[in-house]
Amino acid sequence: MRVPAFRRPAAGPPWQRGDVTAVLVIDDEPQILRALRINLRVRQYEVHTAGNASEALELAAKHPPDLVILDLGLPDLDGIEVIHGLRGWTDAPIIVLSGRADSTDKVEALDAGADDYVTKPFGMDELLARMRAVTRRMSADNDAPQVRLGDLVVDLAAKRVIRQPRPRPGRDEEVAASTENTSAANTSDIRLTPTEWHLLEVLLRNPGKLLSQQQLLAEVWGPGYADATGNLRLYMAQLRRKLEPDSARPHWLLTEPGMGYRYQPDPDDA
């Protein structure tokens, strides 16, 4: 079966305007479709459901989704092919929902363009949290953000990591919010190598998104380093030593064993 080619709708998707509402759920299990339809509609989402790939791609063209929840084991087409079909015209977040526990399937889905992966059986709270995480990533201003990691401020525009302690309670009026008004005595730069910086920037520009090892290696080192997982582990360890309060128990730069890495922002900083 050939995946139909669809044109991107002229109007930008609602997540670019900050109001994610339309969710397309693709699964061949009627009970899961029903459960997700009920739970998401209660939370004010517009929900469309499809039990196979053909129906899903037709629905996506007719009602462009803001977010897709996709099962890989569809009766007429593998879910990986559906991801490829959707990625040909939409950047809407895709969360894979599947009973396949093999990390190879997860990595293949992520490399095809999925944003996250939830294994069945799953809890509704977990799925909703993953939806919020990928939504934050898509709605974030990626032009020149500043990212707060505890007492550190990562300025992606200036390419600086500045140690800037948070104002103590009761002193908000005394401490200016901008780095220009922070005394030099209270701030200091953390030096990163070009490779460390590139790796950190890729992670921070994708908050909450699980990035596979292959994605990171291709983005940071290039196509000739697909098997250089040792490089990735080394540089992640170096970043954690420089940025995490406890590198052995990372708070922001997380490992998903056998799959990849993600930057998990604090709820207050998302």
PEQUIGI-V149045 format. One record per run of one state. SS is the DSSP state (helix for helix, strand for strand, loop for the rest). FROM is the first residue (numbers start at 1). LEN is the number of residues. If there is no record, write none. Layout:
BEGIN
SS:FROM:LEN
SS:FROM:LEN
END
This chain:
BEGIN
loop:1:13
helix:14:4
loop:18:4
strand:22:5
loop:27:3
helix:30:13
loop:43:3
strand:46:5
loop:51:2
helix:53:10
loop:63:4
strand:67:4
loop:71:8
helix:79:9
loop:88:5
strand:93:6
loop:99:4
helix:103:10
loop:113:3
strand:116:4
loop:120:4
helix:124:16
loop:140:6
strand:146:4
loop:150:2
strand:152:4
loop:156:4
strand:160:5
loop:165:14
helix:179:3
loop:182:2
helix:184:3
strand:187:3
loop:190:4
helix:194:11
loop:205:6
strand:211:2
helix:213:8
loop:221:2
helix:223:3
loop:226:3
helix:229:15
loop:244:3
helix:247:3
loop:250:3
strand:253:4
loop:257:3
strand:260:4
loop:264:3
helix:267:3
loop:270:1
END
